[in-house]
Amino acid sequence: MTAILSYIVVFIQQYLVPFIFSIGLIFFFYAIIKYFIIGPGEEPEREEGRLYFIKANVWFFAGMVIYITVAAIVAFVTWVGELPVDTRTGEGVLEVPDTPQVRSD
Protein backbone atom coordinates (compact mmCIF):
# COMPACT_ATOMS: atom_id res chain seq x y z
CA MET A 1 0.00 0.00 0.00
CA THR A 2 2.78 2.44 0.80
CA ALA A 3 4.38 1.79 -2.59
CA ILE A 4 1.22 2.91 -4.35
CA LEU A 5 1.02 6.04 -2.22
CA SER A 6 4.65 6.86 -2.88
CA TYR A 7 4.08 6.50 -6.63
CA ILE A 8 1.08 8.83 -6.38
CA VAL A 9 3.08 11.39 -4.42
CA VAL A 10 5.96 11.22 -6.89
CA PHE A 11 3.53 11.62 -9.80
CA ILE A 12 1.91 14.66 -8.22
CA GLN A 13 5.18 16.32 -7.21
CA GLN A 14 7.20 15.57 -10.33
CA TYR A 15 4.58 15.66 -13.08
CA LEU A 16 1.27 17.24 -12.09
CA VAL A 17 2.55 20.32 -10.25
CA PRO A 18 5.13 21.26 -12.93
CA PHE A 19 2.41 20.77 -15.57
CA ILE A 20 0.11 23.17 -13.72
CA PHE A 21 2.94 25.69 -13.32
CA SER A 22 3.74 25.42 -17.03
CA ILE A 23 0.12 26.17 -17.93
CA GLY A 24 0.32 29.24 -15.71
CA LEU A 25 3.59 30.26 -17.38
CA ILE A 26 2.05 29.92 -20.83
CA PHE A 27 -0.89 32.11 -19.78
CA PHE A 28 1.56 34.62 -18.27
CA PHE A 29 3.64 34.95 -21.45
CA TYR A 30 0.52 35.12 -23.61
CA ALA A 31 -0.85 37.86 -21.34
CA ILE A 32 2.38 39.84 -21.71
CA ILE A 33 2.11 39.58 -25.49
CA LYS A 34 -1.58 40.54 -25.50
CA TYR A 35 -1.26 43.40 -23.01
CA PHE A 36 2.04 45.03 -23.89
CA ILE A 37 2.82 44.10 -27.51
CA ILE A 38 -0.52 43.72 -29.29
CA GLY A 39 -2.80 45.84 -27.12
CA PRO A 40 -1.24 49.26 -26.35
CA GLY A 41 -3.62 51.01 -28.73
CA GLU A 42 -6.61 48.70 -28.48
CA GLU A 43 -8.60 48.46 -25.28
CA PRO A 44 -10.28 45.06 -26.02
CA GLU A 45 -6.85 43.48 -26.50
CA ARG A 46 -5.63 45.00 -23.23
CA GLU A 47 -8.70 43.68 -21.41
CA GLU A 48 -8.08 40.21 -22.80
CA GLY A 49 -4.46 40.50 -21.66
CA ARG A 50 -5.65 41.39 -18.15
CA LEU A 51 -7.86 38.32 -18.13
CA TYR A 52 -4.91 36.13 -19.10
CA PHE A 53 -2.87 37.64 -16.25
CA ILE A 54 -5.65 36.61 -13.88
CA LYS A 55 -5.73 33.09 -15.35
CA ALA A 56 -1.95 32.83 -14.99
CA ASN A 57 -2.18 33.78 -11.31
CA VAL A 58 -4.97 31.26 -10.74
CA TRP A 59 -2.92 28.44 -12.30
CA PHE A 60 0.18 29.41 -10.31
CA PHE A 61 -1.86 29.55 -7.10
CA ALA A 62 -3.50 26.18 -7.84
CA GLY A 63 -0.10 24.58 -8.41
CA MET A 64 1.23 26.05 -5.18
CA VAL A 65 -1.78 24.87 -3.18
CA ILE A 66 -1.54 21.34 -4.58
CA TYR A 67 2.20 21.17 -3.95
CA ILE A 68 1.96 22.48 -0.38
CA THR A 69 -0.99 20.20 0.41
CA VAL A 70 0.78 17.09 -0.86
CA ALA A 71 3.99 18.05 0.97
CA ALA A 72 2.05 18.60 4.20
CA ILE A 73 0.23 15.27 3.89
CA VAL A 74 3.50 13.44 3.21
CA ALA A 75 5.17 15.17 6.17
CA PHE A 76 2.23 14.31 8.43
CA VAL A 77 2.12 10.66 7.37
CA THR A 78 5.89 10.40 7.84
CA TRP A 79 5.64 12.04 11.25
CA VAL A 80 2.80 9.74 12.36
CA GLY A 81 4.78 6.73 11.16
CA GLU A 82 7.70 7.71 13.40
CA LEU A 83 5.63 8.04 16.59
CA PRO A 84 6.47 5.42 19.19
CA VAL A 85 3.29 3.45 19.83
CA ASP A 86 2.84 0.33 21.91
CA THR A 87 1.25 -2.20 19.55
CA ARG A 88 -0.37 -4.21 22.36
CA THR A 89 -2.28 -1.39 24.05
CA GLY A 90 -2.21 1.26 21.36
CA GLU A 91 -0.89 3.82 23.84
CA GLY A 92 2.05 6.04 23.13
CA VAL A 93 5.33 4.95 24.64
CA LEU A 94 7.97 7.46 25.54
CA GLU A 95 11.36 5.81 25.65
CA VAL A 96 13.72 7.60 27.99
CA PRO A 97 17.35 6.46 27.78
CA ASP A 98 19.05 4.88 30.82
CA THR A 99 15.83 4.08 32.67
CA PRO A 100 14.59 0.65 33.66
CA GLN A 101 11.66 -0.63 31.65
CA VAL A 102 8.69 -2.06 33.56
CA ARG A 103 6.86 -4.96 31.95
CA SER A 104 3.25 -5.71 32.65
CA ASP A 105 3.18 -9.36 31.53
Secondary structure, 3 states (H helix, E strand, C coil): CHHHHHHHHHHHHHHHHHHHHHHHHHHHHHHHHHHHHHCCCCHHHHHHHHHHHHHHHHHHHHHHHHHHHHHHHHHHHHHHHCCCECCCCCCECCCCCCCCCCCCC
